[in-house]
Amino acid sequence: MAIPALPSSKLYGIFTACGLVWTVLVAYIVHSFGFIWFISLTDGIVSAILLAAACWLINNNLRYYQPGKGSYINILIWCLALAGFCTAGCRYIIPYLSVSSVYMTFLSNSLVIRFFTNFLAVGWMAMLSMLWYSQLDHKETEKRKSEAEKLARDAELYNLRQQLQPHFLFNSLNSINALIGFKPDQARKMIHQLSDFLRGTLKKDDQLLVPLSDELEHLNLYLEIEKVRFGHRLETEISCDKDCGQALIPSMLLQPLVENAIKFGLYDTTEQVTVSIRGEIDGNNLVLMVQNPYDPQTSRPKQGTGFGLSGVQRRLYLLFARNDLMETHANDNIFTTIIKIPQA
């Protein structure tokens, strides 16, 4: 678990408080040996300043240098050297501030204890600094990893969406070309519908989730184009609960499902085919169901879902990190695709 970074002002406040506690503690110990408060406070202040300088040095060093697994001996040497620096500082600085011969004897006799006390204090500071900065590095690494994964996910989503259009566009242009000669009015109508559809697609390029009502409005443009292509053979039924309109759905998610339904429903028959789209709210999910008739001898929906369904399933996984949001069934010559869109 990453340790949250504290503001610099709080860190300096904690550091200052520790220095004051160390000063008071050393002064109290020296005073308990019978020395006056002036000498005791002098010892405490000098000891605290020297130790603070040593802790600052080890902390600043570990901020920019994190030892590897085989480099901890370097930290140990640093701690020993800084503990020696603090002890030597007390030995040669305090005599200039206090000339008591009794205190000088006490100071000389306490150097070993001071050295090990300073070593423990600097060692604790080194250990805390290593833990602190390693956690910060880990947090930054996780942040960069998360940003890289998001960029990769967005790029894959964009690539999936770009794959939706080409074959539909080519089919539409072929249909327009076929209509120009004997049905120019329908050809012009189809051109206007196609331009409206593509214009709406461009507007949705920067939208991740859109209301279902907007998605159905855009889908109707697509269906109108397909109805021009297939004429009376294509019928559609769209029924959604009144609560579904403002439910959010990934933009352009329905088109590949409906396109797949039209492909398997109409391509291998000359009869009229009805593609139905139903929506309802089930708990925290928007449930959408797309159904179309199919010929099991030619369509074989169980053996291949093509890019349409596989692309939708991949998009749902990238957006919601779940593999259980889409399922398909083929019963009684009716192929059903059900998707669930979490709303919370």
N, C-alpha and C positions, 0 to 999 in steps of 0.2 A: 504494500500500500504506500503510495507516494505521500511524503510529508509536505503540507502546504507551506509555501514560502511566506515568511514573515516580512513586514515592511522594515526597511533599514532603521527607521527611528526606534522601532520596538527592539531590534537586535542591539542597538547601541544602549538602549535603556537597560536591557537585561545585563549586558556586559558591565555597565557602570554600577548596577546594583551588586553584582558579584564582587567587583573591586572594593566597594564599600564594606561588604560583609567580610571579605578577606582582611581588610585593614583593621576592622574592629576586633576580629578574632585573634589576629597576631598581637595587637596591642593588649588585649585582655590577658593572653597567655604570658606575655613578657611582664605585664604588671603583676601577675600572680606570683612571679618570682621575687617580688619586693622592689621593683624599680618604679620610679616616679612616672606619672602619666606622660610627661613631656618626652621622656626617653622611649616609653612604650609606643606612643603615637608616632614618633619619628621612625621607629623600627617598622611599625605596621604600614605607614605610608610608603616608605622606601621599598619594602618588600612587595607591596601591592603594585606599585608602579613598574618595578622590574618584571614581576610575573605577568602583568598586563601586556608589557612590551613583548615578552616571550610568546604569550598566547596569540597576540596579534600577528607575530611573524609566522608561527606555525599555521594559523588559520589562513593567512593571506597566501602562503605557499601552497596549501592544499586546495585553495580556490582554483588555481590554474594548473595544478599538477596532481593527478590522481594516481597513486602507486599501483603497479600491477601486482599479480599474485606473488611474484618473487622479489618485490621491491620493498617489502615492509621493514626490512632491516635498515633501509635509509631513513624511515620515519623514526625508528628507535634511536638511531644515531643523532638525528635532529633533536629529539626530546632530551637525550643525555647532554648534548651540547648546550641547549637552552637552559636546562636545569643548572648546569655549571655556570652559565652566564649570570643567572639570577643569584646564585650563591656567592660568586665572586663579587658581584655588584654590592651585595650587603656587606661583604667583608671589607671592601675598600672605600665605600661611600659613607656608610654610617659613622665611622670614626671621625670624619670631618664635621659631623653634626653633634656628636656627643663624645666627650673626652673622659668619661668615667672609667677608671681602670677596672673596677668590678664588672661593669657592663662589657668591657672589652674581653675579659676572661669568659664571661657568659656567651658572648658572641662567638668566640673561637671554639668553645666546646659544643656549640649548637650547629656548627656548619654541616656536619654529616646529616643531622636530622633535617636541616633546611634543604639540603640537596635532594634527599629522597622525597620530601614533601613537595618541592617544586617539580621534581620529575613526575610524580603522580598527577599533579595539577596540569602540567603541560601535556602529559599523556592522555588524560581525560579530554582535554581540549582537542588534541589531535584526533582521537577516536570520534568525538562528536562531529568534528569538521568533516572527516571522511564520510561518515554516515549522511550528514546533511547534504554535502555537495554531490555525493553519489546518487542520492535520491533526486536532487534537482536535475542531474544529468539524465537519470532514467525518465523523469517526467518530460524533459525536453525531447528525448528520443521517442517516447510514446506519442508526444504531440506531433512530431514530424512524421512518424509512421502513420498516424491517423489521418493527417492531411494528405499524405501520399496515397493512402488507400481511398480517400474520398475523391481525389483527382482521378484515380484509375477507375473508380466506380462511375463517376460522372462521364468520363470518356467512353466507357463501355455502354452506358445508357444512351449517350448521344449516338454512338455507332448503331445500336439496336434500332433507334428511332429512324435513323437515316435509311435503314434497310427496308422500312415499311413502304416507301413510296415508288421506287423505280418500276417494278413490274405492274403495279396498278396504273401508273402514268402511261406506260407503254401500251397497255390494253386499252386505256381510254383514248389515246391518240389513234390507235388502230380502228377503234369503233367510230371515231369522228371522221377518219379518212373514208370508211365504208359508207357513212351516212351523207357525206358531202354531195355525192352524185345524184341520189334519188330522194333524199330527205334533208335538204339544206337547212330548213327551219330547225329540225331536231339537232342537226350538227351545230348550228349556232347556239342553241340552248345548252347543249352539252359543253361547249367551249366556255360559256359564261359560268356554268355550274362548276366546271373544273377549275377555272380561275378563282372563284370564290372559295372552293375547297383548299386550294394551295395557299391562298392568302391567309385563310384561317390557320393552316398548318404552320406558316411562318410566325404568326402571332403567338402560337403555343410553344415555340421552340425554347423560350426562356421560362416556361411554367412547368413546375414539377407536378403539382396537384391542382385539379380544377373541379368545380362543382359538376355533379352528374348532369344537371340540366344543360350546361354548356357543352359537355361532351356529347350528349344526345343531339343537340342542335347541329354540332359539327358532323356527327355521324349521319344525320339526315341528308346533308349535302352529298356525302359519299353514296348513300343509298339512291338518291335521285339520279346520280350519274349511272349507277349500275342498272337502274330500272330503264334508262334510255337504251343501254346496251342489250338487256335481255327482254325488254318489252313486257308483255302481259305474263310472261313465265315467272317473274319474280314478284312475290308479295311479302310484305313485312308486317309484323305485329310487335308493337312496343308497348309494354304495360309496366308501370312502376308505381309503387306506393307513394302517397303524397309526401311522406317524410323523406323520400330518397333524393329529392331535387337538389338540396344543399349538401348532400353527402359528397365527400371529396374522393376523387379517383385519379390515378396517374393519367396525364393527358395522352390521348390517342391510344388508349389501351383497348378500347372496344373494336376499333377498326380491323385489326388483324383477326380478331375472333369472328367478326361478321364476314370478313373476306374469306376466311377458311370455311365458314358455313356455306357461303355462296358457291365456293369452288367445289366442295363435295356434294352440294345439293343439286346444282344445275348443270355442271359440266358433262355429266353422263346420262342426262335425261332430256326429253323434249317436252315433258309435262310441266304444269304449273307447280311451283315450289314455294312454300311459305317458310320464311326464316323468322323465328320469334325471339324477342329479347324481353326478359323480365327482371325486375329489380325489387328488392325488399331490404328492410333493415332487420337484422337478426342480432340482438344484443349490441355489441360494439362493432359489428361488421356490416358493411354493405355487401349484400350477396347478389350477384348478377348471373343470370343463366341464359345461354344462347343455345337454341335448338334448331336443327335442320334435318330433313329427311335425307336418307342416303341409300345407295344400292350396295349391299355388302359384297357383291360379286366384283364390283369395279372400284369402289371408293376405298375399302379396307381401312377405315379410320383407326382400327386398333393397332395396325402395324406401322403407321407413320403419321406423325402430327405435323410435319413440315416446319418451316420457319415460323409461321404464324403463331401456333400454340407454344412451341419451344421458346420463341422470343418473348412471349408474354410471361411465361413461367420464369424465365431468366430475369426479366425486369422486376417482377414481384419479389424475387429473392434479393436482388440488389437493393431494392427500396425498403423492404421490411425484414430481411434476413430470415425468411421462413420458406420452407419448401412445401407447406401444406395448404397453400392458398389457391391452388387450382386443381381441379379433378375433371376427368372426362368419363362419359358412359355411353355405351352403344347398345340400345335395347329396342326391339320391335321396329327396326329400320329407322330409328330416330337417334341422331347423334347429339349428345348434350355436353356442353362445356359449362362448368360452374366455377366462378372465381369469387374470392372473398377479399374485401378491401378493409383492413383495420381502420377504424375511425378515431381511435384514441391512443 
